Amino acid sequence: MKTSNFNTWLEISESAYKSNLSFFRKMLPDTTEFSVVIKSNAYGHGITGIASLASKHGADSFCVHSLEEALLLRKNNFLQDILIMGPVLQSRLKEVLQNDFRIVLYNFESFLLLAELSRKLNKRARIHLKLETGTYRQGINSQDLHKFLKKIDQFSLPPIEGAYTHFANIEDTTNHRYAFEQLELFNKIWSLLISFFNEERSNGYGSKSAPPVPTIYCFIFIVFSELF
């Protein structure tokens, strides 16, 4: 890109980005999905450009904020799995199914509607849960999780593909106390989730809604500068 006509521009080091992705990839088991978060236009860096770099250097899948961003990636021939992390209007859930997108849910009303659409269209619903651990933006807290899962089983709803949480102040490099508290709570909720699925299978019912162990994945946010 010619920069002579711009007052300001952003230059991204591909070698630094490659190095950083490689650093995180080496920390993960081979069976862990490596997902790059490029929501909100890759935090202003250009979603298709960053998606290209991520694909080139080892990303397995993408996370975006909106249905529009997911559709833009598909339009530009990115065929990897895409998780929509932000809210999707109920009137547009059909598009999520038609394009085989993953979707984050944290309310039962959307879950029911997505299940109904899934049956009508004969399309699988790829549902991920957001677990609330202390950010208090959106998510299912530990007190409501068992009731939520029971409803899923009661209505024979689609299986849950994965679950995640959101750290509130992970950028604070001086004090990680709250982040570790959130991680501890997430691990407890995750254990409840796995225990529920195992119990449902052992009891011989809920086989439609009780999946294998949900997807293990690692979200990588913005890492454009050299880490070391």
MARZA-445706 format. One record per atom (N, C-alpha, C): residue in three letters; x, y, z. Coordinates in steps of 0.05 Angstrom, whole numbers, padded with zeros to 5 digits, always signed. Layout:
<atoms>
ALAXYZ/...
</atoms>
This chain:
<atoms>
MET+00017-00024+00000/MET+00000+00000+00000/MET+00018+00025+00000/LYS+00011+00044-00018/LYS+00026+00069-00018/LYS+00016+00087+00005/THR+00034+00098+00020/THR+00027+00114+00043/THR+00031+00144+00039/SER+00039+00151+00015/SER+00046+00180+00010/SER+00021+00198+00012/ASN-00003+00187+00009/ASN-00027+00203+00010/ASN-00041+00203+00038/PHE-00028+00190+00057/PHE-00039+00188+00084/PHE-00023+00204+00104/ASN-00038+00216+00123/ASN-00024+00229+00145/ASN-00015+00209+00166/THR-00031+00188+00170/THR-00023+00167+00189/THR-00030+00140+00177/TRP-00015+00120+00185/TRP-00020+00093+00177/TRP-00008+00074+00198/LEU-00016+00049+00196/LEU-00006+00029+00215/LEU+00009+00007+00200/GLU+00033+00001+00209/GLU+00049-00020+00197/GLU+00051-00043+00217/ILE+00045-00067+00207/ILE+00045-00091+00224/ILE+00068-00109+00215/SER+00084-00118+00233/SER+00106-00136+00227/SER+00096-00164+00225/GLU+00097-00175+00201/GLU+00088-00203+00197/GLU+00106-00222+00212/SER+00132-00217+00213/SER+00151-00235+00227/SER+00145-00234+00257/ALA+00138-00211+00268/ALA+00131-00210+00297/ALA+00105-00224+00303/TYR+00086-00221+00285/TYR+00060-00234+00289/TYR+00063-00264+00287/LYS+00079-00273+00267/LYS+00085-00302+00264/LYS+00099-00313+00289/SER+00118-00298+00299/SER+00133-00307+00323/SER+00115-00309+00347/ASN+00097-00290+00350/ASN+00079-00290+00373/ASN+00059-00313+00372/LEU+00048-00317+00349/LEU+00029-00340+00346/LEU+00044-00366+00352/SER+00068-00368+00342/SER+00084-00393+00346/SER+00090-00396+00376/PHE+00095-00374+00390/PHE+00100-00376+00419/PHE+00076-00388+00434/PHE+00052-00378+00428/PHE+00029-00389+00441/PHE+00022-00417+00433/ARG+00026-00423+00407/ARG+00020-00449+00397/ARG+00036-00470+00411/LYS+00062-00464+00416/LYS+00080-00484+00429/LYS+00072-00489+00458/MET+00057-00471+00470/MET+00048-00474+00498/MET+00024-00493+00500/LEU+00011-00500+00478/LEU-00014-00514+00478/LEU-00010-00543+00470/PRO-00026-00561+00481/PRO-00026-00589+00470/PRO-00035-00589+00441/ASP-00026-00609+00427/ASP-00033-00611+00398/ASP-00063-00613+00393/THR-00077-00624+00413/THR-00106-00628+00410/THR-00122-00602+00415/THR-00109-00581+00424/THR-00124-00556+00431/THR-00128-00539+00406/GLU-00152-00531+00402/GLU-00158-00513+00379/GLU-00146-00485+00385/PHE-00133-00474+00365/PHE-00120-00448+00367/PHE-00136-00427+00352/SER-00151-00411+00367/SER-00170-00393+00354/SER-00161-00364+00358/VAL-00161-00349+00337/VAL-00152-00321+00338/VAL-00176-00302+00338/VAL-00177-00284+00358/VAL-00199-00266+00361/VAL-00193-00241+00343/ILE-00210-00236+00324/ILE-00207-00214+00306/ILE-00232-00197+00305/LYS-00245-00195+00328/LYS-00270-00180+00329/LYS-00266-00150+00326/SER-00288-00136+00320/SER-00287-00107+00317/SER-00265-00099+00297/ASN-00267-00111+00273/ASN-00248-00105+00252/ASN-00219-00110+00261/ALA-00215-00132+00275/ALA-00189-00140+00286/ALA-00178-00117+00302/TYR-00195-00106+00319/TYR-00188-00083+00337/TYR-00177-00060+00321/GLY-00189-00056+00297/GLY-00181-00033+00281/GLY-00158-00038+00262/HIS-00148-00062+00262/HIS-00125-00068+00245/HIS-00132-00080+00217/GLY-00158-00084+00213/GLY-00167-00095+00187/GLY-00172-00125+00188/ILE-00197-00133+00189/ILE-00204-00160+00195/ILE-00194-00180+00173/THR-00197-00173+00148/THR-00189-00193+00127/THR-00158-00195+00125/GLY-00144-00173+00129/GLY-00115-00174+00128/GLY-00104-00191+00151/ILE-00114-00186+00175/ILE-00105-00202+00198/ILE-00113-00231+00196/ALA-00137-00236+00186/ALA-00146-00263+00182/ALA-00127-00278+00163/SER-00118-00264+00142/SER-00099-00276+00123/SER-00073-00283+00137/LEU-00062-00265+00153/LEU-00038-00270+00168/LEU-00041-00294+00187/ALA-00064-00293+00202/ALA-00069-00315+00221/ALA-00071-00342+00208/SER-00085-00343+00185/SER-00088-00368+00170/SER-00061-00378+00161/LYS-00044-00360+00152/LYS-00018-00367+00141/LYS+00000-00378+00162/HIS-00004-00368+00188/HIS+00015-00375+00208/HIS+00003-00391+00231/GLY-00017-00408+00225/GLY-00024-00429+00244/GLY-00050-00427+00258/ALA-00067-00407+00253/ALA-00093-00406+00267/ALA-00111-00427+00256/ASP-00125-00440+00275/ASP-00144-00461+00267/ASP-00172-00449+00261/SER-00179-00428+00275/SER-00206-00417+00272/SER-00206-00387+00280/PHE-00229-00374+00278/PHE-00232-00346+00284/PHE-00255-00341+00303/CYS-00252-00319+00318/CYS-00274-00308+00334/CYS-00279-00280+00326/VAL-00304-00273+00322/VAL-00312-00246+00313/VAL-00334-00235+00332/HIS-00340-00210+00329/HIS-00361-00198+00346/HIS-00389-00203+00335/SER-00392-00200+00309/SER-00419-00198+00298/SER-00423-00218+00275/LEU-00448-00222+00269/LEU-00455-00238+00245/LEU-00444-00226+00220/GLU-00445-00199+00218/GLU-00435-00185+00195/GLU-00405-00191+00190/GLU-00389-00192+00212/GLU-00361-00198+00209/GLU-00357-00227+00200/ALA-00373-00245+00211/ALA-00371-00273+00202/ALA-00377-00276+00173/LEU-00398-00263+00164/LEU-00406-00264+00135/LEU-00385-00252+00118/LEU-00372-00231+00127/LEU-00350-00218+00112/LEU-00327-00237+00108/LEU-00320-00252+00128/LEU-00298-00272+00126/LEU-00306-00294+00106/ARG-00331-00303+00107/ARG-00340-00324+00088/ARG-00339-00313+00059/LYS-00347-00288+00056/LYS-00348-00275+00030/LYS-00320-00274+00018/ASN-00300-00271+00036/ASN-00272-00270+00028/ASN-00258-00297+00029/ASN-00274-00318+00028/ASN-00265-00346+00025/ASN-00248-00356+00048/PHE-00254-00347+00072/PHE-00242-00359+00096/PHE-00261-00381+00105/LEU-00252-00406+00103/LEU-00270-00429+00108/LEU-00267-00441+00135/GLN-00250-00429+00152/GLN-00246-00440+00179/GLN-00271-00436+00196/ASP-00273-00451+00218/ASP-00295-00446+00236/ASP-00294-00418+00247/ILE-00318-00406+00251/ILE-00320-00378+00261/ILE-00340-00378+00284/LEU-00331-00367+00306/LEU-00348-00364+00330/LEU-00357-00335+00332/ILE-00383-00331+00333/ILE-00394-00304+00337/ILE-00397-00299+00367/MET-00381-00281+00378/MET-00380-00277+00407/MET-00400-00256+00416/GLY-00409-00238+00399/GLY-00428-00218+00407/GLY-00457-00227+00402/PRO-00476-00210+00411/PRO-00504-00218+00407/PRO-00513-00218+00378/VAL-00531-00237+00372/VAL-00543-00239+00345/VAL-00573-00236+00348/LEU-00585-00219+00333/LEU-00614-00215+00334/LEU-00628-00242+00328/GLN-00649-00247+00343/GLN-00664-00272+00339/GLN-00674-00274+00310/SER-00680-00252+00298/SER-00689-00252+00270/SER-00668-00261+00250/ARG-00643-00262+00259/ARG-00621-00270+00241/ARG-00607-00296+00249/LEU-00619-00310+00268/LEU-00607-00336+00276/LEU-00606-00356+00253/LYS-00626-00353+00235/LYS-00627-00371+00212/LYS-00601-00370+00196/GLU-00590-00346+00193/GLU-00566-00342+00178/GLU-00542-00355+00191/VAL-00542-00356+00218/VAL-00521-00370+00232/VAL-00520-00399+00225/LEU-00544-00412+00225/LEU-00546-00440+00218/LEU-00539-00445+00189/GLN-00549-00428+00171/GLN-00544-00432+00143/GLN-00515-00431+00135/ASN-00499-00416+00151/ASN-00471-00413+00145/ASN-00453-00429+00163/ASP-00465-00447+00179/ASP-00450-00465+00197/ASP-00431-00449+00216/PHE-00440-00426+00225/PHE-00425-00411+00245/PHE-00429-00422+00273/ARG-00409-00419+00289/ARG-00412-00423+00318/ARG-00424-00398+00330/ILE-00439-00402+00352/ILE-00452-00379+00364/ILE-00450-00381+00395/VAL-00445-00359+00408/VAL-00445-00358+00437/VAL-00473-00352+00447/LEU-00483-00368+00466/LEU-00509-00363+00478/LEU-00507-00361+00508/TYR-00524-00345+00519/TYR-00524-00342+00549/TYR-00552-00336+00558/ASN-00572-00340+00541/ASN-00600-00338+00550/ASN-00616-00360+00537/PHE-00635-00370+00552/PHE-00650-00394+00544/PHE-00669-00389+00521/GLU-00679-00365+00518/GLU-00698-00358+00497/GLU-00685-00362+00469/SER-00661-00352+00466/SER-00646-00356+00441/SER-00640-00385+00436/PHE-00634-00399+00457/PHE-00628-00428+00455/PHE-00652-00443+00444/LEU-00675-00437+00454/LEU-00700-00451+00444/LEU-00705-00444+00415/LEU-00703-00419+00408/LEU-00708-00411+00380/LEU-00688-00424+00361/LEU-00663-00424+00369/LEU-00642-00436+00352/LEU-00647-00466+00349/ALA-00656-00479+00370/ALA-00662-00508+00368/ALA-00685-00513+00349/GLU-00706-00496+00350/GLU-00729-00498+00333/GLU-00721-00494+00303/LEU-00705-00474+00298/LEU-00695-00469+00271/LEU-00678-00492+00261/SER-00662-00502+00279/SER-00644-00525+00272/SER-00660-00549+00262/ARG-00682-00555+00276/ARG-00699-00577+00267/ARG-00712-00572+00241/LYS-00722-00547+00237/LYS-00737-00540+00213/LYS-00718-00541+00189/LEU-00694-00531+00192/LEU-00675-00529+00170/LEU-00658-00553+00166/ASN-00659-00571+00186/ASN-00642-00595+00187/ASN-00613-00587+00186/LYS-00606-00566+00201/LYS-00579-00556+00203/LYS-00570-00558+00232/ARG-00546-00566+00237/ARG-00536-00568+00265/ARG-00531-00540+00276/ALA-00538-00538+00301/ALA-00532-00513+00316/ALA-00506-00517+00332/ARG-00487-00499+00328/ARG-00461-00502+00340/ARG-00459-00482+00363/ILE-00467-00491+00386/ILE-00472-00473+00409/ILE-00448-00474+00429/HIS-00440-00450+00436/HIS-00419-00446+00457/HIS-00431-00429+00479/LEU-00424-00436+00504/LEU-00434-00422+00527/LEU-00413-00402+00536/LYS-00422-00378+00544/LYS-00404-00360+00558/LYS-00410-00362+00588/LEU-00389-00368+00603/LEU-00392-00372+00632/LEU-00383-00347+00646/GLU-00400-00337+00664/GLU-00394-00312+00678/GLU-00375-00318+00702/THR-00352-00305+00702/THR-00333-00309+00724/THR-00324-00283+00738/GLY-00336-00260+00729/GLY-00328-00235+00742/GLY-00326-00211+00724/THR-00331-00214+00699/THR-00331-00190+00681/THR-00358-00176+00682/TYR-00380-00192+00686/TYR-00407-00182+00690/TYR-00416-00165+00666/ARG-00410-00176+00642/ARG-00420-00164+00617/ARG-00442-00181+00605/GLN-00437-00206+00602/GLN-00457-00225+00593/GLN-00446-00253+00600/GLY-00464-00271+00606/GLY-00455-00298+00612/GLY-00473-00312+00632/ILE-00469-00338+00636/ILE-00484-00354+00655/ILE-00467-00358+00680/ASN-00478-00351+00703/ASN-00463-00354+00727/ASN-00466-00382+00738/SER-00449-00389+00757/SER-00448-00416+00768/SER-00474-00424+00781/GLN-00488-00405+00793/GLN-00513-00411+00807/GLN-00535-00419+00787/ASP-00534-00409+00763/ASP-00555-00414+00743/ASP-00548-00436+00724/LEU-00523-00445+00724/LEU-00514-00464+00704/LEU-00529-00490+00704/HIS-00533-00502+00727/HIS-00546-00529+00729/HIS-00574-00527+00719/LYS-00589-00506+00727/LYS-00616-00502+00717/LYS-00617-00498+00687/PHE-00598-00484+00677/PHE-00595-00479+00648/PHE-00591-00506+00633/LEU-00573-00522+00643/LEU-00567-00548+00631/LEU-00590-00567+00633/LYS-00605-00566+00655/LYS-00628-00583+00658/LYS-00649-00577+00638/LYS-00653-00551+00632/LYS-00672-00543+00612/LYS-00664-00553+00584/ILE-00638-00552+00579/ILE-00627-00562+00553/ILE-00634-00591+00550/ASP-00630-00606+00571/ASP-00635-00635+00570/ASP-00665-00641+00569/GLN-00681-00625+00584/GLN-00710-00629+00584/GLN-00722-00626+00556/PHE-00712-00606+00541/PHE-00724-00601+00515/PHE-00709-00615+00492/SER-00690-00632+00499/SER-00674-00646+00479/SER-00661-00627+00459/LEU-00648-00607+00470/LEU-00637-00586+00453/LEU-00610-00594+00442/PRO-00600-00579+00422/PRO-00574-00587+00410/PRO-00551-00588+00430/PRO-00531-00604+00425/PRO-00509-00606+00443/PRO-00492-00581+00445/ILE-00479-00578+00467/ILE-00461-00555+00470/ILE-00433-00562+00459/GLU-00423-00545+00442/GLU-00397-00551+00429/GLU-00373-00542+00446/GLY-00377-00520+00461/GLY-00355-00509+00476/GLY-00364-00489+00497/ALA-00346-00480+00513/ALA-00352-00460+00534/ALA-00327-00443+00539/TYR-00331-00418+00547/TYR-00308-00401+00552/TYR-00316-00379+00572/THR-00297-00364+00581/THR-00302-00341+00598/THR-00285-00317+00588/HIS-00289-00294+00601/HIS-00276-00269+00592/HIS-00262-00257+00617/PHE-00236-00254+00615/PHE-00221-00241+00637/PHE-00227-00211+00637/ALA-00231-00200+00661/ALA-00239-00172+00664/ALA-00215-00153+00661/ASN-00192-00160+00672/ASN-00169-00141+00670/ASN-00143-00155+00666/ILE-00143-00173+00646/ILE-00119-00189+00641/ILE-00096-00172+00631/GLU-00102-00147+00622/GLU-00081-00130+00612/GLU-00065-00118+00635/ASP-00074-00120+00659/ASP-00059-00110+00682/ASP-00035-00128+00687/THR-00012-00118+00680/THR+00013-00134+00682/THR+00025-00133+00710/THR+00014-00116+00728/THR+00026-00113+00755/THR+00012-00131+00776/ASN-00013-00138+00771/ASN-00027-00154+00791/ASN-00048-00172+00777/HIS-00042-00197+00778/HIS-00060-00217+00765/HIS-00079-00231+00784/ARG-00082-00220+00808/ARG-00098-00233+00829/ARG-00126-00239+00819/TYR-00139-00218+00808/TYR-00167-00222+00800/TYR-00169-00241+00777/ALA-00150-00241+00758/ALA-00150-00259+00736/ALA-00148-00288+00746/PHE-00131-00293+00766/PHE-00128-00320+00776/PHE-00154-00329+00791/GLU-00167-00310+00804/GLU-00193-00316+00817/GLU-00213-00324+00796/GLN-00214-00309+00774/GLN-00232-00316+00752/GLN-00226-00344+00741/LEU-00200-00349+00737/LEU-00192-00375+00726/LEU-00200-00398+00745/GLU-00197-00394+00771/GLU-00205-00414+00790/GLU-00235-00419+00789/LEU-00251-00398+00787/LEU-00280-00401+00785/LEU-00287-00414+00758/PHE-00274-00407+00737/PHE-00280-00420+00711/PHE-00275-00450+00713/ASN-00253-00458+00725/ASN-00246-00486+00727/ASN-00268-00501+00744/LYS-00278-00488+00764/LYS-00300-00500+00780/LYS-00325-00503+00763/ILE-00332-00482+00748/ILE-00356-00484+00731/ILE-00352-00505+00709/TRP-00329-00505+00698/TRP-00322-00525+00677/TRP-00326-00553+00688/SER-00317-00558+00712/SER-00320-00584+00725/SER-00350-00591+00728/LEU-00366-00571+00736/LEU-00395-00576+00738/LEU-00407-00583+00711/LEU-00397-00570+00690/LEU-00407-00575+00663/LEU-00401-00604+00655/ILE-00376-00612+00658/ILE-00368-00639+00651/ILE-00383-00660+00668/SER-00385-00654+00694/SER-00399-00673+00712/SER-00428-00677+00703/PHE-00441-00655+00695/PHE-00469-00657+00686/PHE-00471-00675+00662/PHE-00454-00672+00642/PHE-00455-00688+00618/PHE-00450-00718+00625/ASN-00430-00722+00642/ASN-00424-00750+00649/ASN-00448-00763+00664/GLU-00461-00748+00682/GLU-00483-00758+00697/GLU-00507-00764+00678/GLU-00512-00747+00659/GLU-00534-00751+00641/GLU-00530-00777+00624/ARG-00505-00781+00616/ARG-00499-00805+00600/ARG-00502-00830+00617/SER-00492-00829+00642/SER-00492-00852+00659/SER-00521-00860+00667/ASN-00539-00839+00668/ASN-00567-00844+00675/ASN-00583-00855+00652/GLY-00571-00854+00628/GLY-00585-00866+00605/GLY-00605-00848+00592/TYR-00606-00823+00600/TYR-00624-00804+00586/TYR-00608-00779+00579/GLY-00620-00762+00563/GLY-00606-00738+00555/GLY-00584-00742+00534/SER-00585-00765+00521/SER-00564-00771+00503/SER-00563-00752+00479/LYS-00586-00740+00473/LYS-00586-00721+00451/LYS-00572-00695+00458/SER-00574-00688+00483/SER-00562-00662+00491/SER-00536-00664+00505/ALA-00528-00688+00512/ALA-00503-00692+00526/ALA-00481-00699+00507/PRO-00463-00680+00500/PRO-00443-00686+00479/PRO-00419-00699+00492/PRO-00399-00706+00476/PRO-00373-00713+00487/PRO-00361-00688+00502/VAL-00338-00691+00512/VAL-00325-00668+00526/VAL-00325-00644+00507/PRO-00335-00621+00516/PRO-00336-00598+00498/PRO-00309-00590+00488/THR-00309-00575+00466/THR-00285-00566+00453/THR-00266-00552+00472/ILE-00240-00560+00470/ILE-00220-00545+00485/ILE-00206-00526+00465/TYR-00207-00501+00471/TYR-00194-00482+00453/TYR-00180-00460+00468/CYS-00163-00447+00454/CYS-00148-00424+00465/CYS-00153-00400+00448/PHE-00163-00378+00460/PHE-00167-00353+00446/PHE-00142-00336+00448/ILE-00133-00326+00425/ILE-00111-00307+00425/ILE-00121-00281+00415/PHE-00117-00260+00431/PHE-00126-00233+00423/PHE-00103-00219+00409/ILE-00102-00194+00410/ILE-00083-00178+00394/ILE-00054-00183+00403/VAL-00037-00192+00384/VAL-00009-00197+00390/VAL+00008-00189+00366/PHE+00009-00163+00361/PHE+00023-00154+00337/PHE+00052-00144+00343/SER+00057-00137+00369/SER+00084-00129+00376/SER+00100-00153+00386/GLU+00127-00150+00384/GLU+00144-00172+00394/GLU+00139-00176+00424/LEU+00137-00201+00432/LEU+00133-00207+00460/LEU+00158-00204+00476/PHE+00181-00209+00463/PHE+00206-00209+00478/PHE+00226-00190+00464/
</atoms>
